[in-house]
Amino acid sequence: MTETAKTSGKLRVVLVDDHAVVREGYRRLLERTADIQVVAEAANGEDAYRLICDEQPDVAVLDISLPGIGGIEVTRRVMSRLPDQKILIFSMHEDTVFSSRALQAGARGYVTKSAAPEVLIEAVRLVATGKLYISQEMAQELAIQMIPGREKPIDALSAREFEVFRLLVAGHTLQEISEIMHLSYKTVANYQSSIRQKLDVTNTAQVVRVALNHGLVANISSEDGAGLVTE
């Protein structure tokens, strides 16, 4: 953390997105304001975790789909180490599967990239004060999701299972997932078995079909840059 950042009086933001052009655009957007300063940037989950823990910014603005561990898993890890850290998820994913997971992991807000530019600025300011930010439309969807009988099969997955699910659907093998998540191959295989049981499927192709049914495959595979595989 630099002395200048400490004494500037501005809200200190760590910005995480795997696309350099996208980060540049959002950095310029945030720094057009008089009260926000981007103090560090990261392009993958591992660097994001390290930078957020090192910088401990006022707000970390974090994409979900990242190379390596995803934004939700980064959020979970950061919050387990720094429970007061404020994280705002900023993602293309509009399905409440992602927003609900992000909030459960400890994020203080969720903004979609389709939102107007000023929404991100407003969200950063509110989250920095300790308030929760989520759009009215998404809040309504989350409320509907909580009605008994409206749950999705994916909701039964634990946080770790959801991250393995995300990586499986993105086309990663079990060995690759074990390396990405720093878990043993056996542990990842056990997570895969639990995922299949909870989703009532028997193979990875059917896991992908569940993701397709919820509109998740196209977004995950395109952002992570991996093809779909079956095992």
Secondary structure in CASP SS format (residue, H / E / C, confidence):
PFRMAT SS
TARGET T0000
AUTHOR 0000-0000-0000
METHOD secondary structure of the structure
MODEL  1
M C 1.00
T C 1.00
E H 1.00
T H 1.00
A H 1.00
K H 1.00
T H 1.00
S C 1.00
G C 1.00
K C 1.00
L E 1.00
R E 1.00
V E 1.00
V E 1.00
L E 1.00
V E 1.00
D C 1.00
D C 1.00
H C 1.00
A H 1.00
V H 1.00
V H 1.00
R H 1.00
E H 1.00
G H 1.00
Y H 1.00
R H 1.00
R H 1.00
L H 1.00
L H 1.00
E H 1.00
R C 1.00
T C 1.00
A C 1.00
D C 1.00
I E 1.00
Q E 1.00
V E 1.00
V E 1.00
A E 1.00
E E 1.00
A E 1.00
A C 1.00
N C 1.00
G H 1.00
E H 1.00
D H 1.00
A H 1.00
Y H 1.00
R H 1.00
L H 1.00
I H 1.00
C H 1.00
D H 1.00
E H 1.00
Q C 1.00
P C 1.00
D C 1.00
V E 1.00
A E 1.00
V E 1.00
L E 1.00
D C 1.00
I C 1.00
S C 1.00
L C 1.00
P C 1.00
G C 1.00
I C 1.00
G C 1.00
G H 1.00
I H 1.00
E H 1.00
V H 1.00
T H 1.00
R H 1.00
R H 1.00
V H 1.00
M H 1.00
S H 1.00
R H 1.00
L C 1.00
P C 1.00
D C 1.00
Q C 1.00
K C 1.00
I E 1.00
L E 1.00
I E 1.00
F E 1.00
S E 1.00
M C 1.00
H C 1.00
E C 1.00
D C 1.00
T H 1.00
V H 1.00
F H 1.00
S H 1.00
S H 1.00
R H 1.00
A H 1.00
L H 1.00
Q H 1.00
A H 1.00
G C 1.00
A C 1.00
R C 1.00
G E 1.00
Y E 1.00
V E 1.00
T E 1.00
K C 1.00
S C 1.00
A C 1.00
A C 1.00
P H 1.00
E H 1.00
V H 1.00
L H 1.00
I H 1.00
E H 1.00
A H 1.00
V H 1.00
R H 1.00
L H 1.00
V H 1.00
A H 1.00
T C 1.00
G C 1.00
K C 1.00
L C 1.00
Y E 1.00
I E 1.00
S C 1.00
Q H 1.00
E H 1.00
M H 1.00
A H 1.00
Q H 1.00
E H 1.00
L H 1.00
A H 1.00
I H 1.00
Q H 1.00
M C 1.00
I C 1.00
P C 1.00
G C 1.00
R C 1.00
E C 1.00
K C 1.00
P H 1.00
I H 1.00
D H 1.00
A H 1.00
L C 1.00
S C 1.00
A H 1.00
R H 1.00
E H 1.00
F H 1.00
E H 1.00
V H 1.00
F H 1.00
R H 1.00
L H 1.00
L H 1.00
V H 1.00
A C 1.00
G C 1.00
H C 1.00
T C 1.00
L H 1.00
Q H 1.00
E H 1.00
I H 1.00
S H 1.00
E H 1.00
I H 1.00
M H 1.00
H C 1.00
L C 1.00
S C 1.00
Y H 1.00
K H 1.00
T H 1.00
V H 1.00
A H 1.00
N H 1.00
Y H 1.00
Q H 1.00
S H 1.00
S H 1.00
I H 1.00
R H 1.00
Q H 1.00
K H 1.00
L H 1.00
D C 1.00
V C 1.00
T C 1.00
N C 1.00
T H 1.00
A H 1.00
Q H 1.00
V H 1.00
V H 1.00
R H 1.00
V H 1.00
A H 1.00
L H 1.00
N H 1.00
H C 1.00
G C 1.00
L C 1.00
V H 1.00
A H 1.00
N H 1.00
I H 1.00
S H 1.00
S H 1.00
E H 1.00
D H 1.00
G C 1.00
A C 1.00
G C 1.00
L C 1.00
V C 1.00
T C 1.00
E C 1.00
END
